[in-house]
Amino acid sequence: MKTGSKVVKFGGSSLADAGQIRKAAEIIQSDPERRFVVPSAPGKRFAEDVKITDMLYACYEKASLGENFDVDFQNIKNRYQEIIQDLGIDLSLEAEFETIRKNLASSGREYAASRGEFLNGIIIAKFLNYEFVDAADVIVFGDDGVMDRHATRAKLRERLEHSENAVIPGFYGKSVSGVVRTFSRGGSDVTGSLVARAMRAAVYENWTDVSGVLVADPRVVENPVVIPVITYKELRELSYMGFSVLHEDAIFPVRTAGIPINIRNTNKPKDAGTLIIPDSDTEETVIRTITGIAGKKGFCAINMEKAMMNSEVGFVRDVLNIFADRNIPVEHMPSGIDTLSIIASADAIKGREEELLAQLREAVNPDAIEIEPDIALLAVVGRGMRRTRGTAARIFASLAHARINVKMIDQGSSELNVIVGVNEHDLHQAIRCIYDAFISSTL
């Protein structure tokens, strides 16, 4: 049974200074179900500013080389002291700073980086009058640096089940031998997800500086609309094409438990944001025919032709073995009766092109073979496509109208997405055309 409580994670930009922390506090205190708070370290206050985590990294580098880091360390102290003073709380971090200074060089780079969240967590807990729970006591890593999910879940439940409200810093934990370790990517997002899973939360709210997940990249499409609801499967498809919303490690714990994630904007708390839900086929969750559009450059196509290829048993197997033996991932494999194309990362075969062609000629003796460079893949994703006739026709009609040549077409059996290969220089125009056809036309 879920507790009905909410876990709320705030990113660095949401906690960059006292003003931002006040905004976060108002959000937390406006809903009594927001019981567990996972903060990041203070981020940039303005474009030229430096994140606290980067300041700590710089301090560590000097300390580890035996160089003087007094000025750098004082700048970090001043940043936190300014936040404390502006919040008007009675709190001294002198003891914590002294411990950090003493251990900076000897305890490692991960320890140094983790202190940003640690110190910010203490401040926010004091400001909210919440219990502070050191993540080192509840997030368990093995000595190999891999987080132990089962041990972590047990410790989190044991520590938090009798806590009414608590602040648990993101990004770090501690190994079984007592060494502070950090997550490699999306650290605070992962911590928030782990807390939500352990406490069987009703929802995991991830507060940042955007009002949700956008249908398309705003660097490509001007002012794209927000996706109101997206399933984990759709997000996975879009992430493959470069959607950088949440790292997969941050999604896995809540996805397995069926807990939705709500991406919200700290600076616009009334915006509903994007709700990421368990995979669903119900009509109620389908808002538009397509959910999102994403594209990625950097692919190439290895095109092969051979008469009667379809009757040659083992042809595809032999081709794939060539790629597997050379540790080259195959992204897509569109085919015809006498043709086969392998779509692969251009970087994966860079410098090995002639060798690869020679090995394929020897293995399967094609009538013709070539490598086509500069391929971009574009994914149109949406569970609504299953129920809407003519979706593929609209996609290709919009591309044809813009005179964009389609190099490849691939659609999975789930009918959740259509992947199209185009020339790299056509990718952005292709995304804009499809956005106009499916989104702009409905606004």
C-alpha positions as CSV (number, residue, x, y, z in Angstrom):
1,M,0.0,0.0,0.0
2,K,1.3,3.4,-0.9
3,T,1.3,5.9,2.0
4,G,-0.2,8.7,0.1
5,S,2.9,10.8,0.9
6,K,4.9,12.6,-1.8
7,V,8.7,12.7,-2.2
8,V,9.9,16.0,-3.6
9,K,13.3,16.5,-5.2
10,F,14.6,20.0,-6.0
11,G,17.4,20.5,-8.5
12,G,20.4,22.9,-8.1
13,S,18.8,25.8,-9.9
14,S,15.8,25.5,-7.6
15,L,18.0,25.9,-4.5
16,A,20.7,28.3,-5.9
17,D,20.1,31.0,-3.2
18,A,17.9,31.9,-0.3
19,G,15.2,33.3,-2.6
20,Q,15.0,30.0,-4.4
21,I,15.0,28.0,-1.2
22,R,12.0,30.1,0.0
23,K,10.1,29.2,-3.1
24,A,10.9,25.5,-2.6
25,A,9.8,25.8,1.1
26,E,6.5,27.4,0.1
27,I,5.8,24.5,-2.4
28,I,6.7,21.9,0.3
29,Q,4.6,23.5,3.0
30,S,1.6,24.1,0.7
31,D,0.8,20.3,0.7
32,P,1.1,18.2,3.9
33,E,1.7,15.1,1.8
34,R,5.1,16.4,0.7
35,R,6.8,14.7,3.6
36,F,10.2,13.8,2.2
37,V,12.6,16.3,0.6
38,V,15.6,15.5,-1.5
39,P,17.8,18.5,-2.2
40,S,20.6,19.1,-4.7
41,A,23.6,21.3,-4.0
42,P,23.1,25.0,-4.8
43,G,23.4,25.6,-8.6
44,K,24.1,28.6,-10.6
45,R,22.5,31.9,-9.6
46,F,23.3,33.5,-12.9
47,A,24.8,32.5,-16.2
48,E,28.5,33.2,-15.3
49,D,28.1,31.7,-11.8
50,V,29.8,28.5,-10.6
51,K,27.9,25.6,-9.1
52,I,28.9,24.6,-5.5
53,T,29.8,21.1,-6.7
54,D,32.2,22.5,-9.2
55,M,33.7,24.7,-6.5
56,L,34.2,21.6,-4.3
57,Y,35.8,19.7,-7.2
58,A,38.3,22.6,-7.7
59,C,39.1,22.6,-4.0
60,Y,39.7,18.9,-3.9
61,E,42.1,19.1,-6.9
62,K,44.2,21.7,-5.1
63,A,44.1,19.8,-1.8
64,S,45.1,16.5,-3.4
65,L,48.1,18.2,-5.1
66,G,49.2,19.8,-1.8
67,E,48.3,23.3,-3.0
68,N,46.8,26.0,-0.9
69,F,43.0,26.1,-1.3
70,D,42.1,28.6,1.5
71,V,40.6,31.2,-0.9
72,D,38.6,28.6,-2.8
73,F,37.3,27.0,0.5
74,Q,36.4,30.4,1.9
75,N,34.3,31.2,-1.2
76,I,32.3,28.0,-0.6
77,K,31.8,29.0,3.1
78,N,30.7,32.5,2.1
79,R,28.2,31.1,-0.3
80,Y,26.5,29.0,2.4
81,Q,26.8,31.7,5.1
82,E,25.0,34.1,2.7
83,I,22.2,31.6,2.3
84,I,21.9,31.1,6.1
85,Q,22.0,34.8,6.8
86,D,19.4,35.6,4.1
87,L,17.1,32.9,5.4
88,G,17.4,34.3,8.9
89,I,18.0,30.9,10.6
90,D,20.1,30.3,13.7
91,L,22.6,27.8,12.3
92,S,26.4,27.4,12.4
93,L,28.2,25.0,10.0
94,E,31.6,25.7,11.4
95,A,32.0,22.2,12.7
96,E,31.0,20.7,9.4
97,F,33.3,23.0,7.5
98,E,36.2,22.1,9.7
99,T,35.6,18.3,9.2
100,I,35.4,18.8,5.4
101,R,38.6,20.8,5.4
102,K,40.4,18.2,7.4
103,N,39.2,15.3,5.2
104,L,39.2,16.9,1.8
105,A,42.4,15.5,0.4
106,S,42.3,12.1,2.1
107,S,38.7,11.1,1.6
108,G,38.6,11.4,-2.2
109,R,36.9,13.3,-5.0
110,E,33.5,11.8,-4.4
111,Y,33.5,12.8,-0.8
112,A,34.4,16.4,-1.7
113,A,31.6,16.6,-4.3
114,S,29.0,15.1,-2.0
115,R,29.5,17.9,0.6
116,G,27.4,20.3,-1.5
117,E,24.2,18.3,-1.0
118,F,25.2,17.4,2.6
119,L,25.5,21.1,3.7
120,N,22.5,22.2,1.7
121,G,20.4,19.4,3.3
122,I,21.3,20.6,6.8
123,I,20.3,24.2,5.9
124,I,17.0,23.2,4.3
125,A,16.1,20.8,7.2
126,K,16.7,23.7,9.7
127,F,14.6,26.2,7.6
128,L,11.7,23.7,7.3
129,N,12.1,22.4,10.8
130,Y,12.3,18.9,9.3
131,E,14.5,16.0,10.5
132,F,17.9,15.8,8.7
133,V,18.8,12.3,7.6
134,D,22.4,11.9,6.2
135,A,22.2,10.0,3.0
136,A,25.4,8.2,4.0
137,D,23.4,6.4,6.6
138,V,20.7,5.1,4.3
139,I,22.1,4.9,0.7
140,V,24.3,1.8,0.6
141,F,27.0,1.2,-2.0
142,G,29.2,-1.9,-2.4
143,D,32.9,-1.5,-2.3
144,D,32.8,-1.9,-6.1
145,G,30.9,1.4,-6.3
146,V,27.6,-0.1,-7.3
147,M,24.6,0.9,-5.2
148,D,22.9,-2.0,-3.4
149,R,19.2,-1.5,-4.0
150,H,17.9,-4.1,-1.5
151,A,20.1,-2.9,1.3
152,T,19.3,0.7,0.5
153,R,15.5,0.1,0.5
154,A,15.7,-1.7,3.8
155,K,17.7,1.1,5.5
156,L,15.5,3.9,4.0
157,R,12.3,2.2,5.3
158,E,13.8,1.5,8.7
159,R,15.0,5.1,9.1
160,L,12.0,6.9,7.6
161,E,8.9,4.9,8.4
162,H,8.5,6.6,11.8
163,S,9.6,10.0,10.5
164,E,6.9,12.6,9.9
165,N,9.0,14.8,7.7
166,A,12.6,14.5,6.6
167,V,15.3,15.9,4.4
168,I,17.6,13.4,2.7
169,P,20.4,14.9,0.6
170,G,20.7,13.6,-2.9
171,F,23.7,12.4,-5.0
172,Y,25.6,10.3,-2.5
173,G,25.7,7.4,-0.1
174,K,28.4,5.3,1.7
175,S,30.0,2.0,0.9
176,V,29.9,-1.0,3.3
177,S,33.5,-0.1,4.3
178,G,32.6,3.5,5.1
179,V,33.7,5.3,2.0
180,V,31.4,8.1,0.7
181,R,30.4,7.3,-2.9
182,T,28.3,9.3,-5.4
183,F,26.1,8.4,-8.3
184,S,27.7,8.9,-11.7
185,R,24.8,10.7,-13.3
186,G,21.5,12.3,-12.2
187,G,22.5,11.7,-8.6
188,S,19.8,13.6,-6.7
189,D,17.2,12.3,-9.2
190,V,18.2,8.7,-8.3
191,T,18.1,9.4,-4.5
192,G,14.6,10.9,-4.8
193,S,13.5,7.8,-6.8
194,L,14.9,5.4,-4.2
195,V,13.2,7.3,-1.3
196,A,9.9,7.2,-3.2
197,R,10.2,3.5,-3.8
198,A,11.1,2.7,-0.3
199,M,8.3,4.8,1.2
200,R,5.7,3.6,-1.3
201,A,5.0,7.2,-2.2
202,A,1.9,8.1,-4.1
203,V,4.0,10.3,-6.4
204,Y,7.6,11.4,-6.9
205,E,7.7,15.2,-7.7
206,N,10.8,16.3,-9.5
207,W,11.1,20.1,-9.3
208,T,13.4,21.9,-11.7
209,D,13.5,25.1,-13.8
210,V,11.2,23.9,-16.7
211,S,7.4,23.3,-16.7
212,G,7.6,19.7,-17.8
213,V,8.9,17.6,-20.7
214,L,8.5,19.3,-24.1
215,V,7.2,17.7,-27.2
216,A,10.3,18.6,-29.1
217,D,13.7,20.2,-28.5
218,P,13.2,24.0,-28.0
219,R,16.5,24.6,-29.9
220,V,14.8,23.1,-33.0
221,V,11.1,24.0,-32.6
222,E,10.2,27.5,-31.3
223,N,8.2,27.4,-28.1
224,P,7.2,23.7,-28.2
225,V,4.2,22.7,-26.0
226,V,4.6,20.6,-22.8
227,I,3.7,16.9,-22.8
228,P,0.9,16.6,-20.2
229,V,1.1,12.8,-19.7
230,I,3.7,10.4,-20.9
231,T,4.3,6.7,-20.1
232,Y,7.6,5.2,-19.1
233,K,7.7,3.3,-22.4
234,E,7.3,6.4,-24.4
235,L,9.9,8.2,-22.4
236,R,12.3,5.3,-23.0
237,E,11.8,5.6,-26.7
238,L,12.4,9.3,-26.7
239,S,15.4,9.0,-24.3
240,Y,17.1,6.7,-26.9
241,M,17.0,9.7,-29.3
242,G,18.5,12.1,-26.8
243,F,15.6,13.3,-24.7
244,S,17.5,14.3,-21.5
245,V,14.7,14.3,-18.9
246,L,15.8,11.8,-16.2
247,H,18.5,9.2,-16.3
248,E,17.3,5.7,-16.5
249,D,18.8,4.9,-13.1
250,A,16.4,7.5,-11.7
251,I,13.4,6.0,-13.4
252,F,13.9,2.3,-12.6
253,P,13.0,2.2,-8.9
254,V,9.7,4.0,-9.3
255,R,8.8,2.4,-12.6
256,T,9.0,-1.1,-11.1
257,A,6.7,0.1,-8.2
258,G,4.2,1.8,-10.5
259,I,4.8,5.2,-8.9
260,P,4.3,8.2,-11.2
261,I,6.8,11.0,-11.6
262,N,5.6,14.6,-11.9
263,I,8.1,17.0,-13.5
264,R,7.3,20.5,-12.1
265,N,8.7,24.1,-12.3
266,T,9.8,25.7,-9.0
267,N,9.4,29.1,-10.5
268,K,5.9,28.4,-11.9
269,P,4.4,26.1,-9.2
270,K,0.9,26.4,-10.6
271,D,1.9,24.7,-13.9
272,A,0.8,21.1,-13.9
273,G,4.0,20.0,-15.5
274,T,4.4,16.5,-17.0
275,L,3.1,13.4,-15.4
276,I,5.2,10.2,-16.2
277,I,2.9,7.2,-15.6
278,P,3.2,3.4,-15.7
279,D,2.6,2.0,-19.1
280,S,-1.1,2.4,-20.0
281,D,-3.3,1.7,-22.9
282,T,-6.4,3.4,-21.5
283,E,-8.1,6.1,-23.5
284,E,-8.0,8.5,-20.6
285,T,-4.2,8.9,-20.8
286,V,-4.1,9.6,-24.5
287,I,-3.9,13.4,-25.0
288,R,-2.6,13.6,-28.6
289,T,-1.9,11.2,-31.4
290,I,1.8,11.7,-30.9
291,T,3.5,12.3,-27.6
292,G,7.0,13.5,-28.6
293,I,9.4,14.0,-31.5
294,A,13.2,13.5,-31.2
295,G,16.1,13.0,-33.4
296,K,19.8,12.2,-33.3
297,K,22.7,12.5,-35.7
298,G,25.8,10.4,-36.1
299,F,24.7,7.2,-37.8
300,C,25.6,5.4,-41.0
301,A,24.0,2.7,-43.1
302,I,25.8,-0.4,-44.4
303,N,23.6,-1.3,-47.5
304,M,23.8,-4.8,-49.1
305,E,22.2,-6.3,-52.1
306,K,22.1,-9.9,-53.1
307,A,19.9,-11.8,-55.5
308,M,17.7,-14.4,-53.7
309,M,18.9,-13.2,-50.3
310,N,15.6,-14.2,-48.8
311,S,16.2,-17.9,-49.6
312,E,19.7,-18.0,-48.3
313,V,19.5,-19.6,-44.8
314,G,21.8,-17.9,-42.3
315,F,22.5,-14.8,-44.3
316,V,21.4,-12.4,-41.7
317,R,23.0,-14.4,-38.9
318,D,26.3,-14.3,-40.7
319,V,26.1,-10.5,-41.1
320,L,25.2,-9.9,-37.5
321,N,28.0,-12.2,-36.3
322,I,30.5,-9.9,-38.1
323,F,29.1,-6.9,-36.1
324,A,28.9,-8.8,-32.8
325,D,32.5,-10.2,-33.1
326,R,33.7,-6.6,-33.5
327,N,31.6,-5.2,-30.7
328,I,29.6,-2.9,-33.0
329,P,26.0,-2.4,-31.8
330,V,23.3,-2.7,-34.5
331,E,20.7,0.1,-34.1
332,H,18.3,-0.9,-36.8
333,M,18.0,-3.4,-39.6
334,P,15.5,-2.6,-42.3
335,S,15.3,-5.1,-45.1
336,G,13.7,-6.1,-48.4
337,I,13.6,-9.4,-50.4
338,D,17.1,-8.8,-51.9
339,T,18.3,-6.0,-49.7
340,L,19.5,-5.5,-46.1
341,S,20.7,-2.4,-44.4
342,I,22.5,-2.2,-41.1
343,I,22.2,1.1,-39.2
344,A,25.1,1.7,-36.8
345,S,26.8,4.5,-35.0
346,A,29.3,6.2,-37.3
347,D,31.7,6.5,-34.3
348,A,31.6,2.7,-33.8
349,I,33.0,1.9,-37.2
350,K,35.1,5.0,-37.7
351,G,38.5,4.0,-39.1
352,R,37.3,0.4,-39.6
353,E,35.1,0.9,-42.7
354,E,37.3,-0.9,-45.3
355,E,38.0,-3.8,-42.9
356,L,34.3,-4.2,-42.1
357,L,33.3,-4.2,-45.8
358,A,36.0,-6.8,-46.6
359,Q,34.8,-9.1,-43.9
360,L,31.2,-8.8,-44.9
361,R,32.1,-9.5,-48.6
362,E,34.0,-12.6,-47.4
363,A,31.2,-13.8,-45.1
364,V,28.1,-13.4,-47.3
365,N,29.4,-12.5,-50.8
366,P,26.9,-9.7,-51.6
367,D,26.3,-8.5,-55.1
368,A,26.8,-4.9,-54.0
369,I,27.7,-3.3,-50.7
370,E,28.3,0.3,-49.6
371,I,28.5,2.5,-46.5
372,E,26.2,5.5,-46.6
373,P,27.4,8.2,-44.1
374,D,25.6,11.2,-42.5
375,I,22.4,9.5,-41.5
376,A,20.2,11.0,-38.7
377,L,17.4,9.0,-37.1
378,L,14.1,10.7,-36.1
379,A,11.6,9.1,-33.8
380,V,7.9,10.0,-33.7
381,V,6.5,8.5,-30.5
382,G,3.0,8.1,-29.1
383,R,0.7,5.4,-27.9
384,G,-2.2,7.3,-29.6
385,M,-0.8,6.2,-32.9
386,R,-2.2,2.7,-32.4
387,R,-5.8,4.0,-32.5
388,T,-5.4,6.7,-35.2
389,R,-5.5,5.7,-38.8
390,G,-3.2,7.5,-41.3
391,T,-0.6,8.5,-38.8
392,A,2.3,7.2,-40.9
393,A,0.8,8.8,-44.0
394,R,0.7,12.2,-42.3
395,I,4.4,11.8,-41.2
396,F,5.6,11.0,-44.7
397,A,3.3,13.5,-46.4
398,S,4.8,16.3,-44.2
399,L,8.3,15.2,-45.1
400,A,7.5,14.9,-48.8
401,H,6.0,18.4,-48.8
402,A,9.3,19.7,-47.4
403,R,11.2,17.7,-50.1
404,I,13.0,15.7,-47.4
405,N,14.3,12.3,-48.7
406,V,13.5,9.4,-46.4
407,K,16.5,6.9,-46.2
408,M,14.9,4.4,-43.9
409,I,11.6,3.5,-42.2
410,D,11.2,1.3,-39.1
411,Q,8.2,0.7,-36.9
412,G,8.2,-1.6,-33.9
413,S,5.5,-4.3,-33.4
414,S,4.2,-2.2,-30.4
415,E,3.1,0.5,-32.8
416,L,4.4,3.0,-30.2
417,N,6.9,4.7,-32.6
418,V,7.9,5.3,-36.1
419,I,11.6,5.8,-36.8
420,V,12.7,7.5,-40.0
421,G,16.2,7.9,-41.4
422,V,17.1,11.2,-43.2
423,N,20.2,13.1,-44.2
424,E,21.7,14.8,-41.2
425,H,21.3,18.3,-42.7
426,D,17.5,17.6,-43.0
427,L,16.9,16.5,-39.4
428,H,15.9,19.8,-37.9
429,Q,13.6,20.7,-40.8
430,A,12.0,17.2,-40.5
431,I,11.3,17.6,-36.8
432,R,9.7,21.0,-37.5
433,C,7.5,19.6,-40.3
434,I,6.2,16.8,-38.2
435,Y,5.6,19.1,-35.2
436,D,3.6,21.4,-37.5
437,A,1.6,18.5,-38.9
438,F,0.6,17.0,-35.6
439,I,0.9,19.7,-32.9
440,S,0.7,23.2,-34.4
441,S,-2.3,22.3,-36.5
442,T,-4.2,21.3,-33.3
443,L,-3.4,24.5,-31.3
